[in-house]
Amino acid sequence: MAFKFFKDGDDLYDEATELLKRGEYGKARDIFQKSIDKDGGTDDVAAVMVALIDLKDRQTEGSAYKRVSDALSKTDATEIVFGLTTISCSELSTECGLMKRKMELLSTSDKKSKSDGLQKLAVEFQSAIGDRNLIVPMLFRNDSTMTGTTEFLNLMAISYETLSEDIVWTDTQKAAEYEQIAAGYRQQNGQPPDANMERIRCFSTTCRCWMCGRVATGEGIHFFSAPSEVTTSLDNGEDSPVKSRPEGGAHIYICRACYTAVSKRSDEISRRYYNEAIAELRRAEVRLQAEIAALQSQISMIRMSR
């Protein structure tokens, strides 16, 4: 019986494949890499395995999806077996290409181009993948709920939420309309639209500033609800439908201009008192250091006089 002291590339590839079946991703990756160094496996599949394992913990990085796509482009294999799952190379390549673009778009700072790009990408997920399960979530999270269709709905919701963020400072009513559309997509996707509904409420609320009387729309954007003591003599009721305080609460509405003016003035006063306290603390520290030095000198003189 022959015994191999040194494993060749194919032996290493087979060993890594067995480790992958047991879910030992880290060990499998190392062995796959060794098999690559010794030209093991077939059709550069080991490189795909390494890229896929690396993707496991980097699913929010576009570059990780690109590495899988690049590795797939160099193999002639039509299918790969990852652990116990057989995967179509063309389907995985399509998914990784789309996910790479998704991650890049999500990090885009220009909200208008981000929204347009997400809507186009959503349509591509629907047309290219449709009701088929996304492969990566299935492999690493055992998540069979994510499909091309659910990703379409998710990206459309994010797109309209992005539009809402873009316009909320200039047109809160339009921002609320975009949030309403986003909420519809969330509901179709089986996701609770609570955050959208809360933003719709805030963006649609109009108040009159208690301090300056200016009318503003958009709670948290153009005005705030601030805690305050409203006595009976001050609370004379309001005939106007535009209120300067919420019902039944010790709060008043303040427009952003008044709110930030008060806040900044408060910060200035606090900073002045802080600086004065620090200066007094340092003066006290100097006095204490002087007293300690004098006491040490007296102790030294007493010791010398003995």
Buried (B, 14 or more C-beta within 10 A) or exposed (E): EEEEEEBEBBBBBBBBBEBBBEEBBEEBBBBBBBBBEBEBBEBBBBBBBBBBBBBBEEBEBBEBBBBBBBBBEEBEBEEBBBBEEEBBBEBBBBBBBBBBBBBBBBEBEEBEEBBBBBBEBBEBBBEBBEEBBBBBBBBBEEEEEBBBBBBBBBBBBBBBBBBBBBBBEEBBEBBBBBBBBBBBBBBBBEBEBEBBBEBBEBBBBBBBBBBEEBBBBBBBBBBBBBEBEBEEEEEEEEEEEEBBBBEEEEBBBBBBBBBEBEBEEEEEEEEEEEEEEEEEEEEEEEEEEEEEEEEEEEEEEEEEEE
